[in-house]
């Protein structure tokens, strides 16, 4: 009988130790999550300012050829968006305001939509009047060319099609950096 009591006591102590270690581990995971950058952080790898626009040749949604040469001659904007991305939908009003404020021509705004064309119908409706729309296809070739491996991603370009800004948002201060 003494062996049974000793075994049960040892089992209880081990269970209590296991519980304490599990709680300590959960505390560390929560602490790590608080300290790590969020998914909307601007600490991502995008083309840095000063980089020339990479070479590309694509076809717009309305059937016109589009290349990096089309972005030269005036300040331009390239926006990478996806219909399955909530932050992309949240950025559309800011994007439309930015385009209007800078008086960017439709030819100098490239909206690169990733994913399903049917799912992107709302984005297409909002952006088609002010941007040349390109669907990037299943392999995201244009996004890879621009190193835009996350969405939303925005590139402001100067008259020589060099990157003047790259980021996940169009901040208000950008309107002073990217003169029309």
Residue pairs with C-beta under 8 A, 6 or more apart in sequence:
37 43
40 87
40 168
41 168
42 167
42 168
42 169
44 149
44 150
44 153
44 168
45 147
45 149
46 146
46 147
46 148
46 153
46 155
46 166
46 167
47 54
47 146
47 147
47 155
47 163
47 166
48 163
48 166
49 162
49 163
49 164
49 165
49 166
50 162
50 163
51 162
51 163
52 160
52 161
52 162
52 163
53 68
53 71
53 78
53 155
53 157
53 161
53 162
53 163
54 68
54 145
54 146
55 67
55 68
55 145
56 66
56 67
56 68
56 142
56 145
57 65
57 66
57 67
58 65
58 66
58 67
58 134
58 141
58 142
59 65
59 66
59 134
60 66
60 132
60 133
60 134
61 124
61 128
61 133
61 134
61 135
62 132
62 133
64 132
66 110
66 132
66 134
68 161
69 161
70 107
70 108
70 132
71 78
71 108
71 110
71 157
71 161
72 159
72 160
72 161
73 108
73 159
74 104
74 105
74 108
74 159
74 180
75 102
75 104
75 108
75 156
75 157
75 158
75 159
75 178
75 179
75 180
76 104
76 108
76 109
76 110
76 156
76 157
76 161
77 98
77 99
77 102
77 104
77 108
77 109
77 110
77 154
77 155
77 156
77 157
78 109
78 110
78 112
78 146
78 154
78 155
78 157
79 95
79 109
79 110
79 111
79 112
79 127
79 131
79 152
79 153
79 154
79 155
80 112
80 114
80 136
80 142
80 143
80 146
80 148
80 151
80 152
80 153
80 154
81 88
81 91
81 92
81 111
81 112
81 113
81 114
81 123
81 151
81 152
82 88
82 113
82 114
82 115
82 120
82 151
82 152
83 89
83 113
83 115
83 116
83 119
83 120
83 122
83 123
84 115
84 119
85 151
85 152
87 151
87 152
87 168
88 123
88 151
88 152
89 122
89 123
91 152
91 154
91 169
91 170
92 123
92 126
92 127
94 169
94 170
95 127
95 154
95 170
96 126
96 127
96 130
98 104
98 170
98 174
98 175
99 109
99 130
99 131
100 130
101 175
102 175
102 178
102 180
103 180
104 130
104 180
106 129
106 130
106 131
106 132
107 132
109 130
109 131
109 132
110 131
110 132
110 134
111 123
111 127
111 131
111 132
111 133
111 134
112 134
112 136
112 142
112 143
112 146
112 148
113 120
113 123
113 124
113 133
113 134
113 135
113 136
114 135
114 136
114 140
114 143
114 151
117 124
117 135
120 135
124 133
127 133
134 142
136 142
136 143
143 149
143 151
143 153
146 153
146 155
148 155
150 168
152 168
152 169
153 166
153 167
153 168
154 165
154 166
154 167
154 168
154 169
154 170
155 163
155 165
155 166
156 163
156 164
156 165
156 166
156 174
156 177
156 178
157 163
157 164
158 164
164 177
164 178
165 174
165 177
165 178
167 174
